[in-house]
């Protein structure tokens, strides 16, 4: 797949057109880091959309390709209506609501904001941005958060400015009835997952070993990651002796595939 990635993204681009690159696969692609690293190096201004076809495509790769490519991902199972899935895709990408998105956090003085490069906003697909702030939320009344971008897919012209009105209460920031201040633990975990994803992408892109930072973030926030996992311990019973007993546990194969040695 790496050859197709490079051929598509390195092809000379017309600066007067927005390029959409669509990748479709139904296979077991194992060189995720190489593919995502090549995308980081060659993507330019292209938007990448990925499709997984069949019962067992590499979802990790396809999801990350869409994130790196500032696009979207979709899956088409054998029981799905292919025409409906593709129709929904073309309907979505033909209506960009806001491109070249930038966020001015105003008085919040935000830091550690992820994703670092905000994707375009398409109709029907939200963009989630997480970060930390050190400013005084009360000052938002005079220095509010503002979102800027080109509306309707326009490539030129004055950007549209969208003010974000938030209510400031005694427990932090709130928009509507959803509290987003430090009292909500789930928001911190969402931010930590975005940080881990950013560290993983940086490792793929630069080759730097970010294992320590990933482990620290995951353990501090009780999250699974490439280097951390959850272990269930049954404290009701113990095996005899000083050591546990090794038990071979069979692994399920992907749907539609035969185990090794059984043909298929």
C-alpha positions as a printed NumPy array, in Angstrom:
array([[  0.   ,   0.   ,   0.   ],
       [  2.937,   2.337,   0.622],
       [  3.574,   2.675,  -3.119],
       [ -0.015,   3.755,  -3.742],
       [  0.16 ,   6.272,  -0.883],
       [  3.28 ,   7.928,  -2.256],
       [  2.073,   7.866,  -5.857],
       [ -1.159,   9.653,  -4.937],
       [  0.196,  12.216,  -2.476],
       [  3.357,  13.098,  -4.422],
       [  1.468,  13.699,  -7.666],
       [  1.655,  17.4  ,  -8.707],
       [ -1.294,  19.307,  -7.314],
       [ -3.405,  22.04 ,  -8.895],
       [ -3.301,  24.912,  -6.411],
       [ -6.705,  26.135,  -7.605],
       [ -8.433,  22.909,  -6.584],
       [ -8.955,  21.096,  -3.304],
       [ -7.613,  17.564,  -3.612],
       [ -9.495,  14.662,  -2.028],
       [ -7.606,  11.357,  -1.913],
       [ -9.616,   8.208,  -1.192],
       [ -8.005,   4.919,  -0.134],
       [ -9.964,   1.674,  -0.117],
       [ -8.725,  -1.631,   1.237],
       [-10.019,  -4.981,   2.42 ],
       [ -6.664,  -6.425,   3.423],
       [ -4.483,  -7.075,   6.458],
       [ -1.983,  -4.233,   6.168],
       [  0.709,  -4.488,   8.823],
       [  3.156,  -1.638,   8.121],
       [  1.028,   1.051,   9.761],
       [  3.935,   3.167,  10.985],
       [  5.574,   3.278,   7.555],
       [  2.321,   4.279,   5.839],
       [  1.387,   6.961,   8.377],
       [  4.941,   8.325,   8.357],
       [  4.821,   8.641,   4.555],
       [  1.499,  10.465,   4.833],
       [  2.96 ,  12.98 ,   7.278],
       [  5.827,  13.679,   4.868],
       [  3.852,  14.017,   1.632],
       [  0.261,  14.98 ,   2.401],
       [  0.587,  18.734,   1.827],
       [ -2.867,  20.29 ,   1.458],
       [ -4.605,  17.055,   0.429],
       [ -7.521,  15.644,   2.402],
       [ -7.468,  11.875,   2.841],
       [-10.572,   9.719,   3.237],
       [-10.258,   6.015,   3.988],
       [-12.646,   3.117,   3.4  ],
       [-12.481,  -0.356,   4.922],
       [-14.25 ,  -3.056,   2.95 ],
       [-15.197,  -6.521,   4.187],
       [-15.24 ,  -8.101,   7.62 ],
       [-11.701,  -7.474,   8.894],
       [ -9.897,  -4.408,   7.528],
       [ -7.148,  -2.795,   9.596],
       [ -9.271,  -0.293,  11.528],
       [ -6.322,   1.169,  13.447],
       [ -4.63 ,   2.124,  10.196],
       [ -7.767,   3.422,   8.476],
       [ -8.85 ,   5.501,  11.478],
       [ -5.403,   7.079,  11.793],
       [ -5.18 ,   7.719,   8.045],
       [ -8.381,   9.749,   8.274],
       [ -7.065,  11.696,  11.284],
       [ -3.686,  12.427,   9.71 ],
       [ -5.395,  13.269,   6.43 ],
       [ -7.965,  15.583,   8.057],
       [-10.686,  13.533,   6.382],
       [-13.143,  10.85 ,   7.454],
       [-13.307,   7.062,   7.627],
       [-16.126,   4.707,   6.65 ],
       [-16.582,   0.932,   6.642],
       [-18.51 ,  -1.238,   4.251],
       [-19.442,  -4.704,   5.528],
       [-20.737,  -7.464,   3.229],
       [-24.268,  -6.868,   4.518],
       [-24.184,  -3.086,   3.971],
       [-25.687,  -1.261,   1.043],
       [-22.613,  -0.104,  -0.869],
       [-24.527,   2.486,  -2.872],
       [-25.932,   4.059,   0.297],
       [-22.504,   4.223,   1.992],
       [-20.864,   5.862,  -1.034],
       [-23.777,   8.235,  -1.525],
       [-23.468,   9.379,   2.094],
       [-19.725,   9.88 ,   1.61 ],
       [-20.098,  12.052,  -1.498],
       [-22.907,  14.007,   0.148],
       [-20.651,  14.753,   3.099],
       [-17.474,  15.774,   1.275],
       [-19.346,  17.953,  -1.187],
       [-20.548,  20.218,   1.637],
       [-17.578,  21.514,   3.636],
       [-19.005,  23.864,   6.239],
       [-15.71 ,  25.443,   7.299],
       [-12.152,  25.012,   5.99 ],
       [ -8.768,  26.314,   7.197],
       [-10.159,  26.317,  10.723],
       [ -8.389,  28.29 ,  13.459],
       [ -9.419,  28.847,  17.072],
       [ -8.613,  31.938,  19.105],
       [ -9.147,  30.9  ,  22.725],
       [ -9.248,  34.493,  23.904],
       [ -8.783,  34.962,  27.636],
       [ -8.347,  31.228,  28.286],
       [ -4.697,  31.176,  27.103],
       [ -5.058,  27.55 ,  25.978],
       [ -2.09 ,  25.178,  25.719],
       [ -1.527,  21.545,  24.732],
       [ -4.398,  21.71 ,  22.236],
       [ -5.053,  18.565,  20.172],
       [ -5.282,  17.868,  17.332],
       [ -2.501,  20.331,  16.542],
       [ -3.863,  20.869,  13.033],
       [ -7.62 ,  21.245,  13.145],
       [ -9.399,  19.337,  10.356],
       [-11.974,  20.893,   8.073],
       [-15.548,  20.867,   9.305],
       [-17.988,  18.89 ,   7.159],
       [-21.746,  18.794,   7.504],
       [-22.752,  15.901,   9.752],
       [-19.281,  15.294,  11.235],
       [-18.214,  17.104,  14.424],
       [-14.665,  18.277,  15.092],
       [-13.525,  17.655,  18.666],
       [-10.705,  19.806,  20.058],
       [ -9.253,  19.329,  23.538],
       [ -6.733,  21.341,  25.509],
       [ -5.792,  22.901,  28.827],
       [ -6.16 ,  26.519,  29.845],
       [ -4.476,  28.787,  32.389],
       [ -6.44 ,  31.991,  31.92 ],
       [ -9.349,  33.328,  33.936],
       [-12.687,  32.065,  32.54 ],
       [-14.452,  35.182,  33.832],
       [-12.455,  37.239,  31.305],
       [-14.215,  35.43 ,  28.445],
       [-17.018,  37.942,  28.774],
       [-14.7  ,  40.596,  27.346],
       [-12.257,  38.396,  25.401],
       [-14.314,  35.466,  24.04 ],
       [-13.344,  32.333,  22.122],
       [-13.555,  32.864,  18.355],
       [-13.482,  30.283,  15.547],
       [-12.25 ,  31.45 ,  12.146],
       [-12.389,  29.682,   8.799],
       [-13.465,  29.862,   5.174],
       [-17.165,  29.088,   4.881],
       [-18.683,  26.828,   2.267],
       [-15.397,  25.5  ,   0.912],
       [-14.267,  28.907,  -0.418],
       [-10.517,  28.995,  -1.051],
       [-10.226,  32.779,  -0.998],
       [-11.892,  35.753,   0.623],
       [-12.349,  36.986,   4.152],
       [-12.618,  34.251,   6.789],
       [-15.852,  33.745,   8.66 ],
       [-15.723,  34.521,  12.389],
       [-17.878,  32.455,  14.74 ],
       [-17.991,  33.597,  18.394],
       [-18.384,  30.814,  20.965],
       [-20.624,  31.867,  23.823],
       [-19.991,  30.002,  27.059],
       [-21.511,  30.407,  30.488],
       [-19.079,  30.827,  33.361],
       [-20.194,  29.342,  36.681],
       [-18.646,  28.721,  40.07 ],
       [-17.435,  25.245,  39.056],
       [-15.73 ,  26.226,  35.811],
       [-16.848,  26.676,  32.237],
       [-20.17 ,  25.439,  30.977],
       [-21.794,  25.401,  27.579],
       [-25.475,  24.668,  27.898],
       [-25.758,  22.158,  30.743],
       [-22.472,  20.305,  30.081],
       [-19.814,  21.351,  32.57 ],
       [-16.328,  21.415,  31.038],
       [-14.237,  22.652,  33.931],
       [-11.833,  20.653,  36.077],
       [-14.715,  19.048,  37.999],
       [-15.448,  16.718,  35.065],
       [-13.002,  13.826,  35.039],
       [-14.049,  12.518,  31.643],
       [-12.818,  15.672,  29.888],
       [ -9.299,  15.111,  31.218],
       [ -9.322,  11.529,  29.925],
       [-10.46 ,  12.681,  26.485],
       [ -7.575,  15.178,  26.461],
       [ -5.106,  12.499,  27.598],
       [ -6.171,  10.164,  24.769],
       [ -5.631,  12.986,  22.28 ],
       [ -2.16 ,  13.614,  23.76 ],
       [ -1.238,   9.924,  23.465],
       [ -2.4  ,   9.891,  19.837],
       [ -0.299,  12.985,  19.14 ],
       [  2.792,  11.398,  20.739],
       [  2.288,   8.236,  18.684],
       [  1.976,  10.271,  15.485],
       [  5.122,  12.223,  16.334],
       [  7.008,   8.971,  16.908],
       [  5.892,   7.676,  13.507],
       [  6.728,  10.94 ,  11.785],
       [ 10.144,  11.645,  13.32 ],
       [ 11.319,   8.244,  14.559],
       [ 11.771,   9.635,  18.088],
       [ 11.057,   7.231,  20.934],
       [  8.131,   8.681,  22.905],
       [  7.385,   5.519,  24.877],
       [  8.141,   7.128,  28.236],
       [  5.731,  10.023,  27.687],
       [  3.016,   7.679,  26.406],
       [  3.382,   5.353,  29.4  ],
       [  3.378,   8.264,  31.857],
       [  0.247,   9.821,  30.352],
       [ -1.596,   6.494,  30.153],
       [ -0.756,   5.41 ,  33.712],
       [ -1.541,   8.804,  35.184],
       [ -4.976,   8.794,  33.564],
       [ -5.753,   5.032,  33.806],
       [ -5.865,   4.55 ,  30.042],
       [ -4.939,   1.743,  27.704],
       [ -2.245,   2.506,  25.137],
       [  0.355,   0.823,  22.962],
       [  2.474,   0.212,  26.064],
       [ -0.123,  -0.132,  28.85 ],
       [ -3.081,  -2.42 ,  29.431],
       [ -5.573,  -3.435,  32.094],
       [ -5.083,  -6.655,  34.051],
       [ -7.993,  -8.354,  35.827],
       [ -6.976, -10.069,  39.066],
       [ -9.289, -12.492,  40.844],
       [ -8.447, -12.174,  44.533],
       [-10.909, -14.877,  45.62 ],
       [ -8.625, -17.82 ,  44.795],
       [ -4.897, -18.457,  44.519],
       [ -2.968, -21.224,  42.831],
       [ -0.624, -23.338,  44.94 ],
       [  3.093, -22.674,  44.879],
       [  5.086, -19.524,  44.283],
       [  4.311, -19.082,  40.592],
       [  1.225, -19.122,  38.405],
       [  0.296, -21.804,  35.902],
       [  0.757, -21.117,  32.196],
       [ -2.485, -21.617,  30.265],
       [ -2.633, -21.56 ,  26.479],
       [ -5.634, -19.476,  25.391],
       [ -6.721, -19.695,  21.745],
       [ -7.212, -16.418,  19.887],
       [-10.172, -15.78 ,  17.664],
       [ -9.328, -15.212,  14.012],
       [-10.897, -12.298,  12.094],
       [-14.37 , -12.928,  10.761],
       [-14.386, -14.766,   7.469],
       [-10.845, -16.122,   7.861],
       [ -9.718, -19.705,   8.526],
       [ -7.166, -20.523,  11.279],
       [ -3.623, -21.306,  10.159],
       [ -3.346, -24.896,   8.954],
       [ -7.043, -25.245,   8.15 ],
       [ -6.968, -23.889,   4.618],
       [ -9.079, -20.984,   3.434]])
